[in-house]
Amino acid sequence: MNLADGPALDIEQRLPRLLVVDDQPANIQAVYQAFSADHQVLMATSGEQALKLAVGKQPDLILLDVVMPGMDGHEVCRRLKADAATRDIPVIFVTAHSDEAAETQGLALGAVDFISKPINPAIVRARVKTHLTLKAQADLLRQWVYVDGLTGVRNRRGLDEQLAVEWGRAVREGGALSVILLDVDFFKRYNDHYGHQAGDACLRAVAAFLRQAVKRPGDLVARYGGEEFACLLPGTPLDGALAFARQLGAGVEALALAHAQSSVSPVVTVSLGVCGTSGRLPGNAEALLRTADEQLYAAKAAGRNRSCGSALAAA
């Protein structure tokens, strides 16, 4: 899809992914037999295992037993809905209890439906199909809400939400996380000289290059605002992010987009600010962005068309 034609959506074509959570293997096997032909079925026999799979595998729907030893289904659902990485996954409780109070409690926790044990495969399939359809529609609407209309990359809202998810993951796993902010040098002069339509085309070209350059599935490109873009790089420490920022700067310059009014180059260039951290994360996600913005300002003050970076300092 040409980015000039509209927002580009990343809808993955795959079988729906179900997570079945039950401490009784026989119950899991019954659900597996009902869905394995046309669904990916993940299985967990405890609440702790379910939470790890939900974060790591991002199922489209969770079939969750209520009564389990240790962490019960209600607590699992509560934690799923409290985590930005899993709160949008629909949960269907599977339970032998059918009283009104139990259903009310489950719905209050965020469940979308209840299925009684022993399960009827036809009923389970029908209800799962309904909620998977609703989930797919919600995902599509969410992606449109989070896409920048001009460039087709994520917008600021999409960046902020994904940053929260990745920060939480890095805190849990002790992993690295970096962000790059980049700004098109002398973009106001570009607009004044070539016109706003040409300016829009320039931003689309830069965004298209960034989308192509950021290849890993977990990385994200967003329009930060105006002529600024951001790259979110989970699992990447500061030195790797700085090296990548230099590659991005060279790549934009290699596009050879004429910029007669630039003071640093006859073609469009960018200035880049980088902030990264690894291991024990000091500060917070907002501090990561703020430090990257400070480094972007430093790159501009040092003459533009260059990268500056810093590790995230403790608050």
N, C-alpha and C positions, 0 to 999 in steps of 0.2 A: 504493500500500500504506500502510495506517495504521501509524505507527510503534509504536503500542501493541500491534499484533498480532505483532510480532517484528522481528528484524533486517532491514534493507533492504539488498539486494545490488545492486551496479551491474554487471550482466552485459550487456555491449554486444552487441546483435543485429547481426551483420555477417558477411560472408564471411570464412573463415579467411585469414590473411595469411601468405604464404610469402616468405622471402628466399632467393633462389638466388645463390650465390657461385661464380663460375668465370671464369677468365681467357680462356676460349674462348667467343666469342659463339654458336657453333653448339651447344655443349652447353647454354647458357642457353636458346636457342630451343627445343631439344627438350623441356626441362622446362616451359617456358612453354606449349607446345602441349598438354602433358598436363594442365595445371592451370588454364589461364586461364578456362575456361568457368564454373567454380564456386569459384574462389579468387582472392584478390588476390595478384598475383605481383610482388614487388619484385626488382630485379636489381642485382648488384654485380660488377665485374670485377677487384677488388683487395681485399686484406684491410683496408686502411685505409678504403675506401669501405664495406665490409661493417660495420665497427664503428660508423661514423657512422649508417648506416641502422638498425642494430639498436637503438641508443639512441634515435634520433629517431622511428622508426616502430613499434617494439615488435612485431615479427612474432611469430606464434604458433609458427613452426617455421623452422629454417634448414637448407637443403641446401647443404653446404659442400664444395667441392673441396679435396683435400688438397695437391696439388702446384700451387703458384702462384708466380710470380716475386715477389721481395721478401718480404713476409710470407706464410708458407705457412698452410695450413688449421689445422695443429696450434697455431700461435701465435695465430691468430684465436680458436680455441676456448678456449685458455688465458685470453685476455684477456676473452672473453665471460663465462666462469665466475668471473673475479675481480671483476667489476663487479656491484654489487647491482642495477643497473637491467636487466641482461641475463642474470643467472646462471640464471634459471628457464626460459629459452627452450630447448627441446630442439634439439639439433644432430644431424643425420644426415650423416655423411661420405659423399661420393661420390668413389670412387677406382678407379683401374685396378689398384691393388695389393690382393691378397686374401690375403697371407700372415698367419699368426697373430700375428707380432710387431707388425705395423702395426695390426691390430685391437685388440690388447691396449693399445698405446700410446694409441689414440684413445679407448677406453673409460676408461682411466685419467684422461684429460683431461676426461671428462664427457660424451662423445658417447653417444647412446642407440641408435644403429644404424649400419650400413654398407650402402651400395648400390654395386654394381660397375658400372663402365663397360664397354661402352656400356650405357646404361640400358634396361631393359624397362619401358615405360610402365605396364603393368598391375601389375607388382610394385611400382614406385615409388608408384603411387597407393594400393595396399593398405597399404604400410608407413606412408606419410604419414597415411593415415586413422587407423590404429591409434594413432600417436603424438599426433595432434591430439585424439583422444578422451581419451587419458590426460592430455594437457595441460589440456583443458577441465575434467576432473574435479578435477585438482590445483588449478586456479585457483579452482574453486568452494569446495573445502575450505579453501583459503588465505583466501578472503574471509570464510568463517564464523569462522575462527580470529581474524581481525582485526576483527570486528564486536562492538561492545558490546551485550550481550543486552538491556539495559533501553531504550536510546535509539535503537538502529539505526544510529548513526554509528560510525566507526572507534574501536577501543579504543587503549590506550596503546601496545601492541605495534605496531599498524598505524601509529600516528603516528611511532614511533621509526624504523621501517623506511623509511617514505616520506621522512622528514626526511633520512635518510642518502642516499637516492637524489637528492633535490633539492639537498642540499648538494654532492654530487659533481658534479651538472650545473652548478650555479652556479660552482663552482671551475673547471670546464673551459671554460665559456662566458663567464665574467666577468660574470654576470648578477646581478640583485637577488634577495634572498630575505628574507622577513619572517615572523614568527610572532606570533600574538596569543594570550595566555592570558586567560581570563575566568572569574570566580568569581561564583556567585549570592550576592548580599549577604544576610547573616544567615540562611543556609539552615538552620542548626540550630534557630533560633527558629521557622522555618517548619514544620519537621518536628514540633517539640514542640507547636506550636499546632494544626496541621491534621491531623497524623498522617502516618505514613510512606507510606501509599498516595497521599495527596495530594502528598507530596513527590516520589514517583516520577512522578506525572502532571505535576508542574511541570517536572522535568528533561526529560521527553519533549517537553513543549511548547517549552522553550528549544532543545532539539536540533533539533526540526522547523523552528523559525524559522531556526536557523543553516544548516541544509541548504538551505533556500529562499533565504537571503541570499547564500550563497557559490555563485555561479553559474558561474564559469569551470571548465572541465573539469579543469585541473591543480591547482586549490585543494582543500584537504582539511579536513574538520571531524572532530574526534575528542573523545571523552570522556577528559580527562586524568586524572581520578580524583575520586571523590566528586561534588561539585557544580561541579567545574572542567572547562572545555572548552578546546580549542585549535583555532586556525585556522592552517593552513600556507598561505602565499601566495607561490608561486614567481613571479619576475618582478615583484614589487612592492617598491619601496623604502620606507624608513621613513615618509616623509611621506604616501604613499598608504595605507600600512597604518594609520597613526594616524587618517586621515580615515575609513577603513572601520571602524575600531574604534568611533569616535564614532557612526557609523550603526548599528552593531550594538547599542550601548548604548541608543540611542534606540528601536530596534526592539523590544528586549526589554521596555522600559518600556511601549511602546505595546500590548503584548499584554494589559496591564491585568489581570494575575493578582493578585488581592487578597493583600496581605501585611500583616496587622494588627500584626505584631510588629516590623516594620522600623523602624529609627531614621532612615531617609533618605527614605522614600516610602511611601505607602499601598499601592503595588503592587510586584511583584517587579522588582528592578533587578540590574545586574551591575557589577562593577569589572573593568577591563581593563588588562593590561600588554602592551606592544608592544616588540619588538626587531626591527630591520631592518638590512640591510647591502646594499651594491652594489659593483660593480667588484671590486677585489682584496679577498678575504674574509680578515679577521683571525680568529684563534681557531679554533673548531671548532663543529660542530653542537650539541654539549652546551652550549657557552657561549652560543649563541643562545637556547636554552630557559632557561638559568639567568638571563640578563639579562632576558628577558621576565617571569620569575617575580619578579625583584627589582622590576621596574616595576609588576607587579600588587600587590605588597606596598606600594609607594609610593602607589598609587591608593587602597588601603584606608586607609593611614595618613592620607591627605589628606581623608578623609571619605566614601569609597566613592561608587558611582554615577558614576564618571568614568573617564577613560583617562589613562594615563601611558606615555611611550615613550622609548626611547634607542637610538642607533646602537650596533652591536656594537663594543666597544673592542678594540684589539690586545692579544693575550695578553702 
